Amino acid sequence: MAAPGLQGNGVKPVANVVADALAGPLSVQAASGTKDLNNLDWLGLADPPTCSPDPDLLTSRAWVEIDGAQLRQNLRLLQARLSPGTEIWAVVKANAYGHGAKLVAPLAIAAGAKGLCVATLAEGIELRQQGLKAPILVLGALNTWAELRQAMAARLEVSLTCAEQIPLMCQVARLAGRPCPIHVNVDTGMTRLGIPWTEAALLWGQICRIPELQACSLFSHLATADEPDSAAMEQQRTRFAQIVEQIQRAGDPLPSLHLDNSAGALSHLQGHYARVRLGLALYGLPPAPHLQVPGLQPILRLKARLTHIQTVPAQTGVSYGHRYVTHRPSRIATLAIGYADGIPRRLSGRLQGWAGGGLIPQVGTITMDQCMWDVTDRPDIQVGDVVELLGSHLDSALSRFQVQDWADQLGTIPYELLCGLSARLPRLLVNSPE
Ligand SMILES: Cc1ncc(COP(=O)(O)O)c(C=O)c1O
């Protein structure tokens, strides 16, 4: 469907179009009516604009759609795979893996997730500012007084990632007049953050006796859960279980425990402890090819609009570097999405799009804000049409519309590409769960 206001492309000779325009007054059609270009008062430069974007314009360029009903379905499918009573905590760090944390976090809670995990203080504060009341755990290390004070003020729960943080946490708690809620991160083999597993049980016992600390849980993170039959993962599980045994033997209160990410949760049929921290699977992607869940579907669709179409002769260079040269008279369409939106430039010339019920190939170098497509064989395609770049509801045989396919082409993982979907893409809820 063509965008309202601009039909087809270049059907009228350029000279005629200009003549038509000059016949009328010098004006521009703005959303609020016709404006005189010689008087710039209407721009309101003296008063900072208070307007927010017109919701209809959110789909004028490029955007992400989030399928709310599918998110709920994914959560239910995953919950059914977990040990009875195990809670799902939704990992919504990095803007919910590019899906839009503001949108996804409340949806996940409404669908049954019991808490949220973020990586940074700022991510947690943003969700609180939005009014979310659910528990929010900051997974990253907070090593300074200022960070911990802010975390307490925003009622965030923090990770204890090394014993040296304890005095600072106690001071902050005293100032706040309430205990600091902590989750003890134990390094059982990831070698990233956390107290050494050999010291975990002893430290837990000590922490339980510190009134300034509210010991919420003890957790660890798996390094190789996405590998089939991983001995390293089994070693991490064994170490974690040993810590639990040691705590029990010491007679200390047994913490709430969590170890599994998506791959860990799906590779083990039981023994999921009190919680699992799920990211990728919740978004509908299997964390490894051998860890498929029937019915699990990606909740993200990436779409953009064609803003220009031109007919060019054979031997015309297209885009930066002229790395693509037309081999026949061609109709070249420009799509308003580029690498600044998160489409990797290294996919130049390798992308396929879905437009008007068929495939179209991307040609030439992907630029910062736009990329070009060969629509020579598709006269039906017009300026304003939507091209879909990622989406699971398309013909399931078309694996090229899965982020996994992009990742395979680039030798990376879906996580990296999803997180790369930039902030300037509006995130829109489609298929609301009610
Ligand atoms: C500590 C921690 N827990 C859980 C997750 C969720 O992992 P996944 O998206 O594979 O479920 C992550 C993600 O990187 C993480 O860092």
The ligand as an SDF file (V2000), in Angstrom:
LIG
                    3D

 16 16  0  0  0  0  0  0  0  0999 V2000
   23.4470  -13.5330   34.9460 C   0  0  0  0  0  0  0  0  0  0  0  0
   22.5340  -13.8360   33.8230 C   0  0  0  0  0  0  0  0  0  0  0  0
   21.4670  -14.5940   34.0430 N   0  0  0  0  0  0  0  0  0  0  0  0
   20.6050  -14.9140   33.0660 C   0  0  0  0  0  0  0  0  0  0  0  0
   20.7970  -14.4710   31.7710 C   0  0  0  0  0  0  0  0  0  0  0  0
   19.8050  -14.8630   30.6970 C   0  0  0  0  0  0  0  0  0  0  0  0
   20.3950  -15.6370   29.7170 O   0  0  0  0  0  0  0  0  0  0  0  0
   19.5030  -16.2190   28.5060 P   0  0  0  0  0  0  0  0  0  0  0  0
   19.1120  -15.0450   27.6810 O   0  0  0  0  0  0  0  0  0  0  0  0
   20.4150  -17.1170   27.7890 O   0  0  0  0  0  0  0  0  0  0  0  0
   18.3210  -16.8780   29.1110 O   0  0  0  0  0  0  0  0  0  0  0  0
   21.9090  -13.6910   31.4900 C   0  0  0  0  0  0  0  0  0  0  0  0
   22.1430  -13.2490   30.1110 C   0  0  0  0  0  0  0  0  0  0  0  0
   23.1700  -12.9570   29.6190 O   0  0  0  0  0  0  0  0  0  0  0  0
   22.8010  -13.3560   32.5370 C   0  0  0  0  0  0  0  0  0  0  0  0
   23.8770  -12.6160   32.3050 O   0  0  0  0  0  0  0  0  0  0  0  0
  1  2  1  0
  2  3  1  0
  2 15  2  0
  3  4  2  0
  4  5  1  0
  5  6  1  0
  5 12  2  0
  6  7  1  0
  7  8  1  0
  8  9  2  0
  8 10  1  0
  8 11  1  0
 12 13  1  0
 12 15  1  0
 13 14  2  0
 15 16  1  0
M  END
$$$$
